[in-house]
Amino acid sequence: MRIAVTGGAGFIGKHVLDWLIAHEHEVIVIDDLSRGRREHVPPQLTFLKFDLSRITASELAGHFDHAKVEAVIYLAGTHFIPDCMRNPERTFEINTQGTHTLLEAVRLSAVSRMVFASTMDVYAVADRVHSETDTLKPSNIYGLTKALSEQMLQYAVYVGACESAVALRLANVYGPNETNPHVIPDAIERIVKRDEPALVMGYLGSARDFVYVKDVARAFGLAATRAPAGFWPLNTGTGHSIPVRTVIRTLQNMLGDTRLLQENPAAFRQFDRVSLTPNVDAIARVLGWRAETQLAEGLNATIQGIRSKPVHQAA
């Protein structure tokens, strides 16, 4: 299948490309390299550098038709929540206007299948397991832009712009090649540096579903090639939340750090939740997908990846 991956030079994008290449799909990559890294894109792939919020739908449709694209995996966007909260106008421009442009390009081209990187942040702040039937009630700008984009995908299917659209509502994705300072790469960097007498982090009282990036990449690949017709919002995680404090202590043990772990209340964020846990029955039923990587295995691979290549700090 001929598949375009927007945001393909990013963290998840790099692993999606690996999966698609391993399964012998033809791939073109679109990325503005604001977060992504050019070295994530294998040299044999066609690479187009532009910003989806700054290109016209007809121009993008021309690229799709020229490459005979059949499916689009839509990873492009801004998703580091502190940045989104600081820059709401740009967040809407990238995450919402970019979705509109992409879907209009899909309508104008021969693309029939869409897979969208959504988020569990579309759900209300509630300490319970979330299912796809829950009413969407995002509590931050990032979740709002993703919820709006999901509505646009559903509309695109309804009016016949594409045959199939899948919104993968991602839990906390972790693994090698991270391009944002999320909690796991941030903790590993602090543990490795050991430049303070204690390991001081932000809010540690929450529990999150941590899902390994290679499992997530497989979910995107299956959604692009296997999803049935219609609009499918699908939670994508392990189905089990783990306390953040436990994850950090596990990393300390793996890296031989015996320092005291402390919270810094000044670093608590307005959008921090007590828990964020998905029900993952639907994605198993629709795509035959379940997460396979155990946390210890995934954390070890993440550590090895960071040791072999320094973490890039956010711009």
ChimeraX attribute file (.defattr): number of C-alpha atoms within 10 A of each C-alpha:
attribute: neighborCount
match mode: 1-to-1
recipient: residues
	/A:1	15
	/A:2	17
	/A:3	26
	/A:4	27
	/A:5	24
	/A:6	26
	/A:7	28
	/A:8	30
	/A:9	30
	/A:10	28
	/A:11	23
	/A:12	26
	/A:13	27
	/A:14	26
	/A:15	25
	/A:16	26
	/A:17	27
	/A:18	17
	/A:19	20
	/A:20	22
	/A:21	14
	/A:22	9
	/A:23	11
	/A:24	11
	/A:25	15
	/A:26	17
	/A:27	23
	/A:28	23
	/A:29	22
	/A:30	23
	/A:31	26
	/A:32	19
	/A:33	15
	/A:34	15
	/A:35	21
	/A:36	23
	/A:37	19
	/A:38	17
	/A:39	10
	/A:40	17
	/A:41	23
	/A:42	15
	/A:43	9
	/A:44	8
	/A:45	13
	/A:46	14
	/A:47	19
	/A:48	13
	/A:49	13
	/A:50	15
	/A:51	18
	/A:52	25
	/A:53	20
	/A:54	12
	/A:55	13
	/A:56	14
	/A:57	22
	/A:58	17
	/A:59	11
	/A:60	20
	/A:61	23
	/A:62	14
	/A:63	17
	/A:64	24
	/A:65	16
	/A:66	10
	/A:67	16
	/A:68	17
	/A:69	23
	/A:70	20
	/A:71	26
	/A:72	26
	/A:73	25
	/A:74	23
	/A:75	24
	/A:76	26
	/A:77	27
	/A:78	19
	/A:79	20
	/A:80	14
	/A:81	16
	/A:82	14
	/A:83	15
	/A:84	20
	/A:85	14
	/A:86	11
	/A:87	12
	/A:88	15
	/A:89	11
	/A:90	15
	/A:91	22
	/A:92	22
	/A:93	18
	/A:94	20
	/A:95	23
	/A:96	22
	/A:97	18
	/A:98	24
	/A:99	26
	/A:100	20
	/A:101	21
	/A:102	24
	/A:103	25
	/A:104	18
	/A:105	23
	/A:106	27
	/A:107	20
	/A:108	18
	/A:109	23
	/A:110	17
	/A:111	25
	/A:112	19
	/A:113	27
	/A:114	29
	/A:115	28
	/A:116	25
	/A:117	21
	/A:118	27
	/A:119	23
	/A:120	27
	/A:121	24
	/A:122	24
	/A:123	22
	/A:124	19
	/A:125	16
	/A:126	12
	/A:127	13
	/A:128	13
	/A:129	15
	/A:130	19
	/A:131	18
	/A:132	18
	/A:133	7
	/A:134	11
	/A:135	11
	/A:136	16
	/A:137	14
	/A:138	19
	/A:139	17
	/A:140	18
	/A:141	23
	/A:142	26
	/A:143	23
	/A:144	21
	/A:145	26
	/A:146	27
	/A:147	24
	/A:148	17
	/A:149	23
	/A:150	26
	/A:151	12
	/A:152	16
	/A:153	27
	/A:154	20
	/A:155	16
	/A:156	23
	/A:157	21
	/A:158	14
	/A:159	10
	/A:160	12
	/A:161	21
	/A:162	26
	/A:163	17
	/A:164	26
	/A:165	29
	/A:166	26
	/A:167	27
	/A:168	24
	/A:169	23
	/A:170	20
	/A:171	25
	/A:172	21
	/A:173	20
	/A:174	23
	/A:175	24
	/A:176	26
	/A:177	24
	/A:178	24
	/A:179	20
	/A:180	19
	/A:181	15
	/A:182	15
	/A:183	16
	/A:184	22
	/A:185	23
	/A:186	14
	/A:187	20
	/A:188	20
	/A:189	17
	/A:190	16
	/A:191	22
	/A:192	14
	/A:193	9
	/A:194	12
	/A:195	9
	/A:196	10
	/A:197	9
	/A:198	15
	/A:199	20
	/A:200	17
	/A:201	20
	/A:202	15
	/A:203	19
	/A:204	20
	/A:205	14
	/A:206	16
	/A:207	20
	/A:208	21
	/A:209	23
	/A:210	27
	/A:211	26
	/A:212	27
	/A:213	26
	/A:214	23
	/A:215	21
	/A:216	25
	/A:217	20
	/A:218	19
	/A:219	25
	/A:220	29
	/A:221	20
	/A:222	18
	/A:223	29
	/A:224	24
	/A:225	17
	/A:226	15
	/A:227	21
	/A:228	16
	/A:229	14
	/A:230	17
	/A:231	23
	/A:232	22
	/A:233	21
	/A:234	26
	/A:235	26
	/A:236	33
	/A:237	29
	/A:238	23
	/A:239	21
	/A:240	16
	/A:241	20
	/A:242	16
	/A:243	16
	/A:244	20
	/A:245	18
	/A:246	13
	/A:247	21
	/A:248	20
	/A:249	17
	/A:250	16
	/A:251	20
	/A:252	20
	/A:253	11
	/A:254	13
	/A:255	14
	/A:256	11
	/A:257	17
	/A:258	12
	/A:259	15
	/A:260	11
	/A:261	16
	/A:262	14
	/A:263	15
	/A:264	12
	/A:265	11
	/A:266	9
	/A:267	11
	/A:268	13
	/A:269	11
	/A:270	9
	/A:271	14
	/A:272	15
	/A:273	18
	/A:274	16
	/A:275	20
	/A:276	27
	/A:277	25
	/A:278	26
	/A:279	18
	/A:280	22
	/A:281	17
	/A:282	17
	/A:283	21
	/A:284	15
	/A:285	10
	/A:286	15
	/A:287	17
	/A:288	14
	/A:289	19
	/A:290	19
	/A:291	19
	/A:292	13
	/A:293	15
	/A:294	12
	/A:295	17
	/A:296	13
	/A:297	10
	/A:298	20
	/A:299	23
	/A:300	16
	/A:301	15
	/A:302	22
	/A:303	21
	/A:304	13
	/A:305	16
	/A:306	19
	/A:307	14
	/A:308	10
	/A:309	11
	/A:310	10
	/A:311	19
	/A:312	15
	/A:313	11
	/A:314	12
	/A:315	8
